[in-house]
Each structure stands twice: as structure tokens, then as C-alpha cells.
Amino acid sequence: MSRSIVQERTLVLHIGTAKTGTTALQKFLYRNQTKLSKYGIFLSNNLKRPNNSDLPAYFNSGVSKALRRQGIYNQLAKKEYFSGFEDRFAREDQSLPIDATVIITSEDFPNRLIKPAEFQAAHDFLRRYFEKIVVVCYFRPQSEWE
């Protein structure tokens, strides 16, 4: 009797911190999105790009700085902006191969998901779609910041 190979969808969650090249990495990834997809690596077309700031903003209980830069200043406007967000995320997920590796990248994760409930909500949401989550974060000593 042969065993079937279990394939799993993987999320690489890049939670860049300030002054660690996050923007350059994000631009590189989206510039090479088509090439990466040939190797089973996918980026979201539904999250703001190249900084996928919509994901941490969605789970932040307030109105994040990223949203305010877009003219969203209150909970009502935030609710309208994110109307259908989870459905769009699910549809995009369903369009990917079962063994896809997805990269989500935003320097807003460490700044916006501060409360345990916000972090837990984001985690629970992502676990619905990904069997494996790998968190990648670069650090730089604050004394080296210019």
C-alpha cells in the first residue's frame, strides 16, 4: 500500500523592522513576482503592495498610521475599506497550488499588532490557510541607525 504525500501550504511571514532593508526586499519581491511564481513562490495581489500593510492594519484594533495615510481616520471608514477583505483573501488562496509558498511582508507587524488579542486574531486567521508559518525578521542594533 503506497502512502500519499501530504503537501502543505507554507507562509513566509516577513516582519521587517526599521532600517533593515525591508522596502528594498519588498520591491525586489514584487518586481520578480512572475519569476518567483514559476518556482511555487507567490505574493498577494490583494494586500497593499509592496508593503503588505493591509494585513496588520486589518487586525489592529485602532486605525493604524498606514490607514490614516490613505485618508481613513475612524472605525467606520476602516470597516468600509476592509469590506470583503477575508473573502478576497480566501479567493486568492484558493487560486494557488496546494503546495504553494506564500510570502507576506510588512514592517507594520511589530508596530501594529501590539495587543495579545490582535496578534492572536492574526495568527488564527493565517492558520486557516497555512499549515506551516515561518517568521523571518531582520534585526539591526539601534546604535547603527542613521
N, C-alpha and C positions, 0 to 999 in steps of 0.2 A: 504494500500500500504506500503510495507516494504522499509526501506532505506538501501541502500548498505553501508557497512562500507568502508570508504576510508582509504586505507593503504598508508603509506608514508615511503619512504626510508630515513633513518637518517644517517648523517655523524657526528661522534665524531672526531673533529679535535684537536689533542693534539699538542700544540705548545710549548713544553717544553723549559724552559730556562736553562741556565748553572747551573750546580751543584744542581739540584733539583731531581735527581734520574731518569732522563729521560731514560738513557741507560738501567738501571735495569728494568724499566717498559716495554720498548720495547722488551727486551729479554724474559721477562715473557709472554708478549702477544703472541709472535711468538712461544714460547715453548708450549703454550697451545692453539694454533690455532685450532686444531681439536676439542677440547673440547668446545671452545667458539662457533664454528660454529653450534654445536648442540643446542645452545640457541639463534641462529639467529644473532650472532655477527661475523663479518667477517673482515679479514685483507687482504690487497692486496698482491698478488703474483707477480705483475708486477712492483711495485715500489721497489726500493732498500730496503733491509731489514737487520736488524730490524729497522734502522733509514730510514724512507721513504723520504730520502733527494732528490730523483729524482723529486718529485712534486715541491718543492720550487725552485730547480735548473732550472727546465723547464721554469718557469715564471720569473726568474731573467734575466734581460736584458744583463747581462755580463756573464762571465764564473766563476761560483762560486768556492769557495775553495774545496768543495766536488768533483766537476768535475775535478779540477786540480790534486787532489789526485789520480784520476783514469787515469791521463795522457791526459786529454782533456784541451787544452790550448787556443783554438781560436774558433771563431764562426762557422767556417766550421766543425770542429771536433764535436762541440756541436750539430750542425744540424744533422750530421750523427748519433751521439749517440742517439738522440731523434727521429730519423726517425720512424714513425709509432706509436709514443707514445700515441697519442689521440685515435687511432684505438684500440690499446691494452687495454687502459683504458675502452673504450666503450664495448668491447667484454667481459671483466671481469665483468663489471657492469651488462650486460645482462644475465650473468650466475647466478646471485644472486637472491634470492627470492625478490619479490616486496616490502616486509616489512622489509628487512634486515637493520641491523645497521652495519655500516662500520666504522672501526677505522683507521685513518691515523695519524701517529705520526712522528714528526721531530722537533728537536731543531733548525733546519735551517730556519724555517718560520720567526721568529723575526729578524734574521740576514741577510736574503737574499732578502726578499720582502720588500724593504725599500721605493721604489718609489711608489706613489699612483697608477700609471698605472700598475705596476707589481701586486700589491695587488688586484686591480680591475679585472685584467685578470684572476688571480687565482680564485677569487670569482665567476666571470661569468662562468668559466669553471665548477666549482664544482656545481653551481646551476643548470646546465643542468642535473645532475644526482641525486641530493639530494633535497628533499622538505624541509628538516629540517637540519640545521647545528648547532651543539653545539660545541663551542670552549672551550677547557679545557687547562688551563695554571697554572702551579705552580710557585710561587714566593718565593724567599729567600732573606733576606737582604744581601746586598753586604758585610757588615761587618762580616758576618758569613762564607764567602768563605775562603777556605784554599789555 
